[in-house]
């Protein structure tokens, strides 16, 4: 493994945004098997539930498109396909 001076701990919205703006090749370490942090969708008994939707009320169009792009890039929304 290559030595890194800086890594991002956590692939939530903050970690993904920092990595995107600081250096797109920075290692991002996440303990879960999906990115997105508290913003996620789970399936229970065939129904989809959004967790922490209050964190996702973005009023700035640039931030909304950036979050969507980064999460799509990292594969978070793969489970949302109907």
N, CA and C of each residue as an Amber inpcrd file, in Angstrom:
protein
   246
   0.8380000  -1.1770000   0.0000000   0.0000000   0.0000000   0.0000000
   0.8900000   1.2490000   0.0000000   0.5050000   2.2050000  -0.8090000
   1.2460000   3.4570000  -0.9280000   0.9980000   4.3480000   0.2940000
   2.0450000   4.9890000   0.8000000   1.9230000   5.8970000   1.9350000
   1.1580000   7.1440000   1.5060000   0.2150000   7.5640000   2.3420000
  -0.5940000   8.7510000   2.0620000  -0.3850000   9.7720000   3.1720000
  -0.2010000  11.0240000   2.8120000  -0.0980000  12.0880000   3.8040000
  -1.4700000  12.5020000   4.3200000  -2.4620000  12.4550000   3.4480000
  -3.8190000  12.8660000   3.8060000  -4.8070000  11.8220000   3.2960000
  -5.7380000  11.4290000   4.1490000  -6.8550000  10.5760000   3.7480000
  -8.1260000  11.1870000   4.3360000  -9.2500000  10.8210000   3.7820000
 -10.5450000  11.2770000   4.2900000 -11.1710000  10.1070000   5.0350000
 -11.5550000  10.3400000   6.2810000 -12.2220000   9.3180000   7.0930000
 -13.7250000   9.5520000   7.0130000 -14.3960000   8.7070000   6.2620000
 -15.8490000   8.8010000   6.1340000 -16.2840000   9.2780000   4.7680000
 -17.1890000   8.5080000   4.1550000 -17.6910000   8.8390000   2.8220000
 -19.1090000   9.3790000   2.8910000 -19.3680000  10.1960000   3.9190000
 -20.6290000  10.9140000   3.9970000 -20.5550000  12.1370000   3.1040000
 -21.5550000  12.9910000   3.1980000 -21.5850000  14.1660000   2.3290000
 -20.3610000  15.0550000   2.5250000 -19.9320000  15.2360000   3.7580000
 -18.7880000  16.1050000   4.0190000 -17.5000000  15.5050000   3.4860000
 -17.2680000  14.2250000   3.7470000 -16.0510000  13.5710000   3.2620000
 -15.9790000  13.5400000   1.7460000 -17.0980000  13.2300000   1.0990000
 -17.1180000  13.1940000  -0.3640000 -16.9010000  14.5810000  -0.9550000
 -17.5170000  15.5760000  -0.3430000 -17.3580000  16.9390000  -0.8550000
 -15.9210000  17.4220000  -0.6770000 -15.3350000  17.1490000   0.4970000
 -13.9440000  17.5540000   0.7100000 -13.0340000  16.8770000  -0.3020000
 -13.1700000  15.5670000  -0.4620000 -12.3310000  14.8390000  -1.4100000
 -12.4900000  15.3380000  -2.8310000 -13.7080000  15.6700000  -3.2090000
 -13.9770000  16.1600000  -4.5630000 -13.2690000  17.4850000  -4.8110000
 -13.3360000  18.3880000  -3.8470000 -12.7500000  19.7110000  -4.0480000
 -11.2580000  19.7670000  -3.7350000 -10.7870000  18.9610000  -2.7990000
  -9.3760000  19.0050000  -2.4170000  -8.4970000  18.2870000  -3.4280000
  -8.8700000  17.0570000  -3.7450000  -8.0820000  16.2350000  -4.6660000
  -8.9310000  15.0240000  -5.0300000  -9.3520000  14.9310000  -6.2650000
 -10.2560000  13.8470000  -6.6800000  -9.6400000  12.4610000  -6.5330000
  -8.3240000  12.3780000  -6.3150000  -7.6600000  11.0800000  -6.1390000
  -7.3240000  10.7780000  -4.6910000  -7.8070000  11.5860000  -3.7450000
  -7.5150000  11.3600000  -2.3320000  -8.2350000  10.0980000  -1.8570000
  -7.5680000   9.2580000  -1.0750000  -8.2390000   8.0570000  -0.5550000
  -9.3410000   8.4360000   0.4380000 -10.5000000   7.8240000   0.2690000
 -11.6210000   8.0200000   1.1970000 -11.9050000   6.6690000   1.8340000
 -11.8100000   6.6270000   3.1540000 -12.0040000   5.3820000   3.9010000
 -13.3930000   5.4190000   4.5350000 -14.1800000   4.3780000   4.3010000
 -15.5460000   4.3090000   4.8260000 -15.7480000   2.9540000   5.4830000
 -16.3240000   2.9320000   6.6860000 -16.5410000   1.6680000   7.3970000
 -17.7450000   0.8890000   6.8620000 -18.7150000   1.5900000   6.2870000
 -19.8920000   0.9130000   5.7370000 -19.5960000   0.4200000   4.3220000
 -20.4920000  -0.3820000   3.7650000 -20.2680000  -0.8950000   2.4110000
 -20.8270000   0.0320000   1.3330000 -21.4130000   1.1810000   1.7320000
 -21.9290000   2.1650000   0.7850000 -21.5350000   3.5570000   1.2420000
 -21.4570000   4.4610000   0.2880000 -21.1770000   5.8510000   0.6150000
 -22.4720000   6.5870000   0.9430000 -22.3410000   7.7870000   1.4400000
 -23.5100000   8.6130000   1.6950000 -23.6940000   8.9840000   3.1520000
 -23.0130000   8.3080000   4.0560000 -23.1510000   8.6320000   5.4790000
 -24.5610000   8.4160000   5.9700000 -25.1220000   9.4430000   6.5950000
 -26.4730000   9.3350000   7.1430000 -27.5600000   9.4110000   6.0860000
 -27.2230000   9.8790000   4.9070000 -28.2020000   9.9800000   3.8260000
 -28.1980000   8.6560000   3.0720000 -29.2530000   7.8880000   3.2460000
 -29.3280000   6.5840000   2.5690000 -30.7740000   6.1290000   2.4630000
 -30.9920000   5.1580000   1.6270000 -32.3060000   4.5360000   1.4710000
 -32.1780000   3.0720000   1.8500000 -33.0960000   2.6100000   2.6780000
 -33.1140000   1.1960000   3.0360000 -34.4210000   0.5930000   2.5350000
 -34.4020000  -0.7100000   2.3190000 -35.6070000  -1.4330000   1.9060000
 -36.0070000  -2.3580000   3.0400000 -37.2620000  -2.2470000   3.4930000
 -37.7860000  -3.0840000   4.5690000 -39.1570000  -3.5790000   4.1550000
 -39.3000000  -4.8780000   4.0760000 -40.5630000  -5.4990000   3.6520000
 -41.0500000  -4.9550000   2.3220000 -40.1360000  -4.7470000   1.3960000
 -40.4770000  -4.2860000   0.0600000 -40.7420000  -2.7950000  -0.0660000
 -40.6540000  -2.0510000   1.0400000 -40.8720000  -0.6000000   1.0100000
 -39.5450000   0.1200000   1.1740000 -39.3900000   1.2310000   0.4660000
 -38.1640000   2.0280000   0.5620000 -38.3660000   3.1600000   1.5600000
 -37.3470000   3.3390000   2.4170000 -37.3670000   4.3920000   3.4240000
 -36.1020000   5.2260000   3.2920000 -36.2700000   6.5410000   3.2330000
 -35.1330000   7.4530000   3.2160000 -34.7870000   7.8070000   4.6530000
 -33.5210000   7.5990000   5.0250000 -33.0560000   7.9660000   6.3530000
 -32.4040000   9.3390000   6.2840000 -32.6220000  10.1250000   7.2980000
 -32.0510000  11.4710000   7.4290000 -32.3730000  12.3760000   6.2440000
 -33.6020000  12.3780000   5.7580000 -33.9110000  13.2410000   4.6200000
 -33.7860000  14.7190000   4.9500000 -33.8700000  15.0930000   6.2420000
 -33.7350000  16.5070000   6.5900000 -32.3400000  17.0400000   6.2990000
 -31.3470000  16.1870000   6.1940000 -29.9990000  16.6190000   5.8530000
 -29.8640000  16.9520000   4.3740000 -30.8200000  16.5550000   3.5840000
 -30.7070000  16.6540000   2.1380000 -31.5510000  17.7810000   1.5480000
 -32.0060000  18.6970000   2.3630000 -32.7920000  19.8240000   1.8700000
 -31.8410000  20.9210000   1.4270000 -31.3140000  20.7580000   0.2490000
 -30.3430000  21.7220000  -0.2700000 -31.0640000  22.7800000  -1.0900000
 -30.8120000  24.0300000  -0.7810000 -31.4510000  25.1260000  -1.4920000
 -30.5490000  25.7420000  -2.5560000 -29.2920000  25.4070000  -2.5460000
 -28.3490000  25.9630000  -3.5200000 -28.2080000  24.9620000  -4.6700000
 -28.6250000  25.3340000  -5.8830000 -28.6090000  24.3870000  -7.0030000
 -27.2440000  23.7330000  -7.2420000 -26.1580000  24.5000000  -7.1130000
 -24.8300000  23.9050000  -7.3240000 -24.5640000  22.7830000  -6.3250000
 -24.8630000  23.0110000  -5.0380000 -24.6190000  21.9800000  -4.0310000
 -25.4840000  20.7520000  -4.2690000 -26.7210000  20.9690000  -4.6530000
 -27.6200000  19.8470000  -4.9270000 -27.0810000  19.0020000  -6.0770000
 -26.6570000  19.6290000  -7.1600000 -26.1360000  18.8730000  -8.2990000
 -24.7970000  18.2130000  -7.9580000 -23.9610000  18.8790000  -7.1470000
 -22.6830000  18.2920000  -6.7530000 -22.8950000  17.0530000  -5.8980000
 -23.7930000  17.1350000  -4.9180000 -24.0730000  15.9740000  -4.0560000
 -24.6010000  14.8220000  -4.8990000 -25.5440000  15.0870000  -5.7670000
 -26.0990000  14.0320000  -6.6140000 -25.0110000  13.4070000  -7.4810000
 -24.1690000  14.2370000  -8.1070000 -23.0960000  13.7380000  -8.9650000
 -22.1140000  12.8680000  -8.1910000 -21.6750000  13.3400000  -7.0260000
 -20.6940000  12.5790000  -6.2440000 -21.2930000  11.2570000  -5.7710000
 -22.5070000  11.2790000  -5.2700000 -23.1150000  10.0370000  -4.7850000
 -23.3660000   9.0610000  -5.9330000 -23.7290000   9.5570000  -7.1160000
 -23.8850000   8.6780000  -8.2750000 -22.5310000   8.1050000  -8.6690000
 -21.4950000   8.9400000  -8.6450000 -20.1530000   8.5160000  -8.9950000
 -19.6650000   7.4040000  -8.0760000 -19.9760000   7.5230000  -6.7860000
 -19.5310000   6.5550000  -5.7900000 -20.4760000   5.3620000  -5.6690000
 -21.6030000   5.3750000  -6.3730000 -22.4880000   4.2140000  -6.3980000
 -23.5310000   4.1560000  -5.3130000 -23.7310000   5.2240000  -4.5490000
 -24.6920000   5.2010000  -3.4580000 -26.1030000   4.9800000  -3.9510000
 -26.4650000   5.5740000  -5.0850000 -27.8360000   5.4950000  -5.5440000
 -28.1200000   4.2510000  -6.3860000 -27.1820000   3.3230000  -6.4700000
 -27.4320000   2.0940000  -7.2270000 -28.6330000   1.3270000  -6.6720000
 -28.8420000   1.3680000  -5.3660000 -29.9400000   0.6230000  -4.7720000
 -31.2880000   1.2930000  -4.9910000 -31.3080000   2.4930000  -5.5510000
 -32.5670000   3.2080000  -5.7550000 -33.2430000   2.8590000  -7.0670000
 -32.6070000   2.0660000  -7.8780000 -33.2030000   1.7190000  -9.1730000
 -34.4430000   0.8590000  -8.9440000 -35.5270000   1.2330000  -9.5940000
 -36.7850000   0.4970000  -9.4080000 -36.7970000  -0.7680000 -10.2290000
